Amino acid sequence: MLLKPLRFTYFRKNASVTPFVSHTFKTKDLKPFRFTHFQKKVGVGAPSSYNSSDRRHSPSSADASAPMNGTLKSILDLYDPSAPLAQASTIPAPWYVDPGVAELERQAVFGRAWQAVGRADQLREKGDFLTAELAGEPIVVVRGEDGVVRGFFNVCRHHAAAVVTEPQGHAAQFRCPYHGWTYGMDGALKGVPEFEGVCDFDRAKNGLLPVRAEIWENFVFVNLDSQAKPLREFLGGLVSLVEPLGLGELRFFERRTYTLQCNWKVYVDNYLDGGYHVPHLHKGLNSVLDYTRYTIENFEHYCVQSSPLRSDADSDAAAAATRQGRAFYLWLYPNFMINAYEGVMDTNLVLPLGIDRCAVVFDFYFKGIATEAQAHHRESIAVSEKVQAEDVAICEAVQRGLHSRAYGAGRLSVRREAGEHLFHRLLHADLTQAAAAAE
């Protein structure tokens, strides 16, 4: 079945007018699928097969839930990425609750994808640095004396202590607090106290190990995979798509971090459901969105959602919706979101903390951050927190349901959940490729 193209609208920054740009994406025709699931019994999971033509809605029935003691390959095989959206199901429940899947994600997704780890304003001057943790690895990113931004594993080559212990700052060199080894802003080992008499020690080979780091717009990205394509190549058309929004004119204002009792993918699913939950969960937000004109468009590694405001919305409510970035609603695989409108932006970074736990980091940006504007900005953030509280509650409820024997997988709305479908197929590709390579 060939799906019709979707269109979206976003706003182009201009001093006096707000024209729009429109793009179209055609979803490729994909073959029908077979879905294999495990039938749950008391203490034992017996495999059985599912044919979409025979039992179309069976993935969401009680006998379709998968056991947690299945092999990792069996769990991955529960999902068929070739199914077109009209016939597709979500990734199945075990993907959200199985420790083997979580470990594979750490290695194959977070350990190989470009990840946002900080803001460009944190590395404005030579010697500015920031630290982060990515896929369990400690990272430091610094702007060197030559102006080049570089990333390194934040691990001393002597006895593995963290060399840089502050979350961000400014330094002329890095000195390990354990034994005083010092490193330059280019990662080179500079000082080695009391090391006379050590044989066959090559200082040039004992600098900090490099990590790929690049800046795009307001954001610092890092990739642990030395073989990954450059960031700009990974972003593709997103670079030109975002440029008219003028994100560089926005200034960081405040950070809020929320801890949720759910798998990180649950939050991403919620973000990508095409506004499906808005009329039911976010009553205030729904009152100002033109829900019928909400659009979704998929690209290679990202999804854009957009919704115009209702013409009859009152100004305060409209400002609240604007605060939520519904004019431009971008997700970049696997876990980074940009919500932007003229003069306002927030970003969301979703970080796995465990099978049933994740953190969502919100960074709030505004065009003006002068003292007289701060009260207004804090009111705007308060509106965001109300919506976030509603999302937290539903995501945690979903996670509880994913543990139930009553759920295996669910069908997707063709009208609303194209972005979620893209996410699940990209995730499946990364996990199955890594699992096959490990065999």
C-alpha positions in Angstrom: 0.0 0.0 0.0 1.4 3.3 -1.0 0.8 6.0 1.6 0.0 9.5 0.6 2.6 12.2 1.4 2.2 14.4 4.5 2.9 18.1 4.6 4.0 20.4 7.4 4.4 24.1 7.9 7.0 25.9 9.9 7.7 29.6 10.5 10.7 31.4 9.0 12.2 34.2 11.1 11.6 37.7 9.8 11.5 41.1 11.4 8.1 42.0 10.1 6.4 39.0 8.5 6.2 35.3 9.2 6.1 33.5 5.9 6.1 29.7 5.8 8.0 27.0 4.0 6.4 23.7 3.1 7.9 20.3 2.3 6.6 17.0 1.2 7.8 13.5 2.1 6.7 10.3 0.4 6.6 7.1 2.4 7.9 4.2 0.5 5.7 1.2 -0.2 6.7 -1.6 2.1 5.7 -5.3 2.0 3.2 -6.9 4.4 4.6 -8.6 7.4 4.5 -11.6 9.7 4.7 -10.9 13.4 6.1 -13.5 15.8 5.3 -13.4 19.4 5.5 -15.5 22.6 2.3 -16.8 24.2 2.6 -16.2 27.9 1.9 -19.2 30.2 2.4 -19.8 33.9 6.1 -19.6 34.4 6.9 -20.7 30.8 6.9 -18.8 27.5 6.1 -21.0 24.5 6.7 -19.6 21.0 4.0 -19.3 18.5 3.5 -17.5 15.2 1.3 -14.6 14.3 0.1 -13.9 10.8 -1.2 -10.4 10.2 -3.8 -11.6 7.8 -5.3 -14.0 10.3 -5.2 -12.1 13.6 -4.6 -8.5 12.8 -5.1 -7.1 16.3 -3.6 -10.0 18.2 -0.4 -8.1 19.2 -2.4 -6.1 21.7 -4.2 -9.1 23.2 -3.4 -10.9 26.4 -1.9 -14.0 24.8 0.6 -11.9 22.8 2.9 -10.7 25.6 6.4 -12.0 25.5 8.3 -13.6 28.4 11.3 -11.9 29.8 13.4 -15.1 29.6 13.4 -15.2 25.8 16.7 -14.8 24.0 17.7 -11.4 22.8 17.3 -12.4 19.2 13.8 -13.7 19.8 12.8 -10.5 21.4 14.2 -8.4 18.5 12.5 -10.6 16.0 9.1 -9.8 17.6 9.1 -6.6 15.5 8.8 -6.4 11.8 10.2 -3.2 10.4 9.0 -3.9 6.8 5.4 -3.4 7.8 4.0 -0.2 6.3 2.4 2.2 8.7 -1.2 1.0 7.9 -0.2 -2.6 8.9 2.4 -1.9 11.5 2.5 -2.5 15.2 4.7 -0.8 17.8 7.8 -2.4 19.1 6.7 -5.0 21.6 6.6 -4.7 25.4 9.8 -6.7 26.0 11.8 -4.0 24.2 10.9 -1.7 27.1 11.6 -4.0 30.0 14.3 -6.5 29.0 17.8 -5.9 30.4 19.4 -7.4 27.3 17.7 -4.8 25.1 18.8 -2.0 27.4 22.4 -3.1 27.3 22.3 -3.5 23.5 20.9 0.1 23.2 23.7 1.4 25.4 26.3 -0.1 23.0 24.5 0.1 19.6 22.5 3.3 19.9 23.9 5.7 22.5 27.4 4.4 21.9 27.3 5.0 18.2 24.9 7.9 17.5 25.6 11.6 17.6 24.4 12.8 21.0 23.8 16.3 22.3 25.9 16.8 25.4 25.9 20.6 25.9 25.4 24.1 24.6 27.6 26.0 22.3 27.6 29.0 24.7 29.4 26.8 27.2 32.4 26.7 24.8 32.5 30.3 23.7 36.1 31.1 24.8 39.4 29.3 24.4 39.8 27.1 27.4 36.1 26.7 28.1 35.1 23.1 28.8 32.1 21.0 29.7 31.8 17.4 31.0 29.2 14.8 30.3 28.5 11.0 30.5 27.5 9.2 27.3 26.7 5.5 27.2 28.4 5.1 30.5 31.6 6.8 29.3 32.9 10.0 31.0 33.5 12.8 28.4 35.1 16.2 28.4 34.7 18.7 25.5 36.9 21.8 25.3 37.7 24.7 23.0 41.5 24.6 22.5 43.9 27.4 22.3 43.7 27.2 18.5 39.9 27.7 18.8 39.1 24.1 17.7 36.5 22.2 19.7 37.7 18.7 20.8 36.3 15.9 22.8 38.1 13.4 25.0 37.4 10.5 27.3 37.6 12.0 30.7 39.8 9.2 32.0 43.4 9.7 33.2 45.9 7.4 31.4 47.6 6.7 34.7 45.1 5.1 37.1 41.7 5.9 35.3 40.5 8.7 37.6 38.3 11.5 36.1 40.7 14.3 35.1 38.1 17.0 35.0 35.6 16.9 37.9 33.6 20.1 37.3 30.5 20.1 35.1 31.8 23.1 33.2 34.3 25.9 33.5 37.5 27.4 32.1 41.1 26.1 32.4 44.6 26.6 30.9 45.3 22.9 31.3 43.7 19.8 32.9 45.3 18.4 36.1 44.2 15.0 37.4 43.3 15.3 41.1 44.7 11.8 41.8 48.4 11.9 41.0 48.7 15.3 39.3 49.2 14.2 35.7 48.4 17.3 33.5 47.0 17.5 30.0 46.8 20.3 27.5 43.7 21.5 25.8 44.6 19.4 22.9 44.7 16.3 25.1 48.5 15.9 25.0 50.2 14.7 28.2 52.2 17.6 29.6 53.3 16.8 33.1 54.1 13.5 34.9 55.2 14.1 38.5 57.8 11.7 40.0 58.1 9.4 37.0 61.9 9.4 36.7 63.3 6.0 36.0 60.2 4.5 34.3 61.4 2.6 31.3 59.8 2.6 27.8 57.3 5.2 28.6 56.2 7.3 25.6 54.5 10.5 26.8 53.2 11.2 23.3 51.2 8.0 23.4 49.6 8.7 26.8 47.5 11.7 26.1 43.8 11.7 26.6 42.0 9.5 24.1 40.0 11.5 21.6 36.2 11.5 21.1 34.6 13.1 18.1 32.9 16.4 18.9 31.2 19.0 16.7 28.9 22.0 17.1 25.7 22.6 15.2 23.6 25.7 15.9 23.3 26.1 19.7 24.3 22.5 20.5 27.5 20.5 21.2 27.4 16.9 19.9 29.6 14.0 20.6 30.0 10.5 19.0 31.9 7.6 20.6 32.1 5.8 17.2 35.2 6.8 15.3 33.7 5.3 12.1 30.4 7.2 12.2 29.6 9.7 9.5 30.3 13.4 10.2 27.6 15.2 12.1 26.6 17.4 9.2 26.2 14.4 7.0 24.1 12.7 9.6 21.9 15.7 10.0 21.4 16.0 6.2 18.7 18.3 5.2 18.0 19.3 8.8 20.7 21.9 8.6 19.0 23.9 5.9 15.6 23.2 7.4 16.5 24.7 10.8 18.6 27.6 9.5 15.7 30.0 8.8 14.5 29.7 12.4 17.4 31.8 13.6 18.1 29.6 16.7 21.5 31.3 17.0 19.7 34.5 18.1 18.2 32.8 21.2 20.0 32.8 24.5 20.0 30.1 27.1 17.9 31.0 30.2 17.4 28.0 32.5 17.6 24.2 32.8 15.1 21.9 34.4 15.6 18.1 34.8 12.8 15.7 35.3 13.2 12.0 36.4 10.5 9.6 35.2 9.8 6.1 36.2 9.6 4.8 32.7 11.8 3.5 29.9 13.4 6.3 27.8 11.5 5.0 24.7 8.2 5.6 26.3 8.9 9.3 26.5 10.1 9.4 22.9 6.9 7.5 21.8 4.8 10.1 23.6 6.6 12.9 21.9 6.2 11.3 18.5 2.5 10.4 18.5 1.6 13.4 16.3 -0.4 15.2 18.9 -2.7 12.1 19.3 -2.7 12.5 23.1 -3.1 16.3 23.2 -7.0 16.6 23.1 -7.2 14.0 25.8 -4.3 14.8 28.1 -3.5 18.5 27.6 -6.8 20.3 27.6 -5.3 23.7 28.0 -2.9 23.2 25.1 -5.5 21.7 22.9 -7.7 24.8 23.3 -5.2 26.8 21.3 -3.9 24.3 18.7 -5.6 23.8 15.3 -5.5 20.1 15.9 -7.1 19.2 12.5 -4.1 20.8 10.7 -1.4 19.1 12.8 1.1 17.6 10.4 3.9 15.1 10.6 6.8 14.5 8.2 9.5 11.9 8.4 13.1 12.2 7.1 16.0 9.8 7.3 17.0 10.4 10.9 14.4 13.0 12.2 10.8 13.8 12.3 9.1 17.3 12.1 5.7 17.9 13.5 3.9 21.2 13.2 0.5 22.8 14.2 -0.8 26.3 13.6 -2.6 28.1 16.4 -6.3 28.5 16.4 -7.3 31.9 15.1 -9.9 32.3 18.0 -7.4 31.5 20.8 -7.0 34.1 23.4 -3.7 35.8 23.7 -2.6 34.3 27.0 -3.4 30.8 25.9 -1.7 31.4 22.5 1.4 32.5 24.3 1.3 29.3 26.4 1.1 27.2 23.2 3.9 29.2 21.7 5.9 28.4 24.8 5.4 24.8 24.0 6.9 25.2 20.5 4.0 23.7 18.6 4.9 25.7 15.5 8.1 23.7 15.0 8.4 20.4 16.8 11.5 18.4 15.9 12.8 15.0 17.0 16.4 13.9 16.1 17.1 10.2 16.4 17.4 8.8 19.0 16.6 11.1 21.9 16.9 14.9 21.2 14.0 17.3 20.6 13.9 20.9 19.6 10.7 22.9 20.2 11.0 26.3 18.5 8.8 29.3 17.7 9.7 32.8 16.9 11.9 34.1 19.8 11.4 31.0 22.0 12.8 27.5 22.1 13.2 24.6 24.5 15.2 21.5 23.9 14.5 18.1 25.5 17.3 15.4 25.9 16.0 12.0 27.0 18.6 9.9 28.9 18.2 6.3 30.0 18.9 5.7 33.7 17.7 2.1 33.8 15.0 -0.1 32.3 12.2 1.6 34.1 13.8 5.0 34.6 14.9 8.0 32.5 15.8 11.7 32.8 14.5 14.4 30.5 16.6 17.5 30.5 14.8 20.7 29.4 16.9 23.7 28.3 14.9 26.9 27.9 16.0 29.6 25.4 14.5 33.1 24.7 15.5 35.9 22.4 15.9 38.3 25.2 17.0 37.4 28.7 17.3 40.9 30.2 16.2 41.3 33.9 12.9 42.9 33.0 11.9 39.9 30.8 12.7 37.2 33.4 9.4 37.2 35.2 7.6 36.6 31.9 10.0 33.8 31.0 9.5 32.1 34.3 5.7 32.3 33.8 6.3 30.7 30.4 8.4 27.9 32.0 5.6 27.3 34.5 3.2 26.6 31.6 5.7 24.1 30.3 6.0 22.4 33.7 2.2 21.8 33.8 2.3 20.0 30.4 5.3 18.1 31.5 3.6 16.9 34.7 0.8 15.6 32.6 3.2 13.8 30.3 5.2 12.3 33.3 2.0 10.8 34.8 0.9 9.2 31.5 4.4 7.9 30.6 4.8 6.3 34.1 1.3 4.7 33.7 2.4 3.3 30.3 5.5 1.8 31.8 3.4 0.0 34.4 1.2 -1.4 31.6 4.1 -2.6 29.6 4.9 -5.1 32.4 1.4 -6.5 32.2 0.6 -9.9 30.6 -2.4 -8.1 29.0 -0.2 -6.2 26.6 2.2 -7.3 23.8 2.2 -4.6 21.2 -0.2 -2.0 19.8 -1.3 -0.8 16.4 -0.4 2.7 15.1 -2.6 5.5 13.8 -1.8 6.2 10.2 -2.9 9.8 10.7 -0.9 10.5 13.8 1.9 8.1 14.5 4.2 8.2 11.5 7.0 9.6 13.6 6.7 6.8 16.1 6.9 4.3 13.2 10.1 5.9 12.0 11.6 5.8 15.5 10.9 2.1 15.9 12.3 1.2 12.5 15.5 3.1 13.1 15.9 1.5 16.5 15.3 -1.9 15.1 18.0 -1.4 12.4 20.6 -0.4 14.9 19.9 -3.2 17.4 19.6 -6.0 14.9 22.8 -4.9 13.1 24.7 -4.8 16.4 23.3 -8.2 17.5 24.2 -9.8 14.2 27.7 -8.4 14.4 28.1 -9.9 17.9 27.2 -13.4 16.8 
